[in-house]
Amino acid sequence: MPSTHEVTNQAAPLVGYNLFATNRGLHDALQFNAPGLGTAPLHDLGAVLGRAEMQEHARLANQHKPQLHSHDRFGRRLDEVEFHPSYHALMEQATAAGLHGTPWVAGGQAHVQRAAAFMLFTELEPSVLCPISMTYAVTPALRANAAIHAAWLPKLASTAYDPRLLPFEQKAGVTMGMGMTEKQGGSDVRTNTTAATFDAQTPWGARYRLVGHKWFMSAPMCDAFLVLAQTDAGLSCLFLPRILPGAAGTRNGVFIQRLKDKLGNQANASCEVEFDGALAWLVGDEGRGVPQILEMGTRTRLDCALGTSGLMRQALSLALHHTAQRHAFGRALIEQPLMRNVLADLALESEAATALSLRLARAFASDTEHELQMRRLLTPIAKFWICKRGSHFAQEAMECLGGNGYVEEAGAGVMARIYREMPVNSIWEGAGNIMALDLLRALRKGGKEGDCVTALQQELAPARGSHAALDRFAAQLFMRIDAAGEETEARRLAQDIALAVQAALLCQHAPSFVFDAFCRSRLAADWGHAFGTLPASAEFDALLARAMPH
């Protein structure tokens, strides 16, 4: 058959590059937040994640969705989820990199290193990181039950991936999930109806039997979960294993009703479950389930910010790579003035998100008074602002590729996958309004143990006098914080605190042209939030060169 045309002016795939070596903003943020941190493991991981075979695993894991097998062919309950082999290959790589519970035994700057590695892995494939994130976050919450913590910590921190459905004693490594949301409650978990009835006192403490449901429970093939249920004393936190401890390998009374059919997050299984006499052990004080499980939730909120920052970086890399090769109207797209403005603006947003996310990770790695206050303040701010910007960012980056960016092409259309993935981090672990309200609670707490405002003043102090726009913005910001009281203004306050902190961080560890462009755009009174609106004075050449993925 004769050829009708020759394919020209199409960009080659972005493959075979080192995700860490080319991320200059991440390098500078790491140097600032973890000085002296050895980056060789990150360099090695970045090289692995950029390989063609890993990209193919990411494609296949999303293209072949998890499958629920509720019963075997004889009618017996199975309640098992089958994953494509590529899912397991990705999980094996993530656990080998220590992205789950490993930092809790490694100590030192391992938490900041893990944050950077989590961002890198998200660039490749984010949805398999759901059980990885929950496993990381669960460990400090388990300290409230010393016996379970001692028994499970070595397996939670192990870099071995073991997907077999066995008692934890027989496994090389384990993963954990969580279950809070019920049909009637959503974020209002105090309306949960799942009932926990005392069963027995055991070496792991008080054991209960659960009857009820969870409307969302992600990663149902994890080895155990933290769940909320109503005991006689009120809403309590309980540890629920999939397989009961002991050699018999008895399955717990957890029945998967169906898997969720989601917009994105395709490689990860999210499900609805019923509890029918499921056995679970009390973690923490009875009736104090919400603050107990939120100790886990705050760290998964950190991962929402880290994950969105990683997705931003990958979307930016794809846009830069494409526009450097694609030609229109006589020159490369990246040479067109308006496209240069869009790309440089996206590069600014990406670097600012990275800066704020890693700063929050540092706050979780230390328990000094200042870091505790910054953790309380920055968690809802970073979760709100970075995740809110994510979907807008992905849409603009997709537009840089035109129709090619919109095409799925059997999972090979990475930009489309990123776009579908972006909303989940904004919704999961508390949507925007929950984060804004959490910020107000943090600001209203007075006294030595709750003075987030003083901590914020100290955080912005190093950048004072560096840029007139930032000085004006910060002065007005603190006046608004002093008068804060209206819930209707909480989202704007969260946005503006995020912008001020991002500016102060860029002042301290980014080149001056990055800091100046950020202040002249984001802190200007007439900023319209649309990408591609940087002032003509911005150093476009320098901004684009800094952001290029090769």
Secondary structure, DSSP 4 states (H G I P E B T S, - for coil): --------S-PPP--S--TTTT-HHHHHHHHHHSTT---HHHHHHHHHHTSHHHHHHHHHHHHS--EEEEE-TTS-EEEEEE--HHHHHHHHHHHHTT-SSTHHHH-TTHHHHHHHHHHHHHHH-STTHHHHHHHHHHHHHHTTSHHHHHHHHHHHH-S------S-GGG-S---EEEE---TTTTT-GGG---EEEEEEEETTEEEEEEEEEEEEEE-TTSSEEEEEEEETTEEEEEEEESB-SSTT-PBPSEEEEEE---SS-TTS-EEEEEEEEEEEEE-SSTT-HHHHHHHHHHHHHHHHHHHHHHHHHHHHHHHHHHHHH-EETTEEGGGSHHHHHHHHHHHHHHHHHHHHHHHHHHHHT--SHHHHHHHHHHHHHHHHHHHHHHHHHHHHHHHHTTHHHH--TTTT-HHHHHHHHHHHHHHTTS-HHHHHHHHHHHHH--SGGG-HHHHHHHHHGGGTTS-HHHHHHHHHHHHHHHT---GGGHHHHHHHHHHHHHHHHHHHHS-HHHHHHHHHHHTSTT----SS---TTS-HHHHHHHH---
